[in-house]
């Protein structure tokens, strides 16, 4: 009996790659900016602020999570 089982295709997500994080980078998003501070093996210190005043507290995130956040919010690298 034939079940019509053909080749199964899967849709592959296109993966955007961001440049490696470097100290001092500024990423611009729609309503805010994110400035990279210190970079460790797995973690990144950063400031996420709105406008030009850079008075935001320093935050800490894993490199992979921060990369996903920047891709989700369509961040653009402004200053390296």
URFENKA-V793657 format. One record per helix or strand of 3 or more residues. SS is the DSSP state (@ for helix, = for strand). FROM is the first residue (numbers start at 1). TO is the last residue. Records with the same first field share a line. If there is no record, write none. Layout:
BEGIN
SS=FROM-TO / FROM-TO
END
This chain:
BEGIN
==26-28 / 33-39 / 43-49 / 58-62 / 76-79
@=63-72
END
